[in-house]
Amino acid sequence: MQIDGKRVLITGGTSGIGLAAAHLLQEKGARLFVTGRRPDALAAALDALGPGARGLAADVASDAGRAATLEAALAALGGLDVLVNNAGAVRAGRLEETGAAEIRAMVEVDLLAPILLTRAALPALRASGDAMVVNVASGIALVGVPFYATYAAVKAGLAHFGEALRRELLGEGVHVLTLYPSATDTPMMRTSRAGPDLGFVKETAQEVAAALVAGMEADALDVRRLSEQRAQMVALNRADPAALDARFRELKPALAAAVKDHSAL
């Protein structure tokens, strides 16, 4: 895809990977519309991006928020070429200690919102003739990690949604790309204390965004940003999942303590 001149909507575009990608896409000539739930974060992001960027404070987990987001983006941009489903939510910890509301929030933000927003945006994307949907999944979608049961489920669901939709839309002018970031140094990870010893090697949001934009330009099927430790886990999970189970059994006490407060909902 040629980025210059593309009209891009980024959900969760006020911080982290979304904001870093917005800066890089803007540098390449894209026209931007970003969303986030917090008006103060949106104002700061738009100030950083400059007068060419537009945005809206809205919750894409709600029907009203998605409708307002798409309506405002189409009005501001005059159409849509790229939808980046980046808004995310996470709550780590033991499943039986995770509240029903927290589980629903992950399902609604990480899986239901991207599916429904993509469905609503498809007419505009089809009209583009050279469009793309980018779904931000997670390295945890590739290998289930203890204490992230629901998060792994919804991110794996998002990845398979993207894969199936890509095949559904083949030859129709809308490409679908899935990003699999590992641990990234963003506000979403601030409450996690898991480090490299537990398989959580953090990259900067700028590094992940640069790889994503390169993948968009190459019309890649997916972009995987896996640390060496996480890549080894993915490979071992395919070759000998019982061996990975044994490794996680050793890590469980330290991992449980490191992620018990990890929440960004």
Secondary structure, 3 states (H helix, E strand, C coil): CCCCCCEEEECCCCCHHHHHHHHHHHHCCCEEEEEECCHHHHHHHHHHHCCCCEEEECCCCCHHHHHHHHHHHHHHHCCCCEEEECCCCEECCCHHHCCHHHHHHHHHHHHHHHHHHHHHHHHHHHHHCCEEEEEECCHHHCCCCCCCHHHHHHHHHHHHHHHHHHHHCCCCCEEEEEEEECCEECHHHCCCCCCHHHCCCCEEHHHHHHHHHHHHHCCCCEEEECCHHHHHHHHHHHHCHHHHHHHHHHHHHHHHHHHCCCEEC
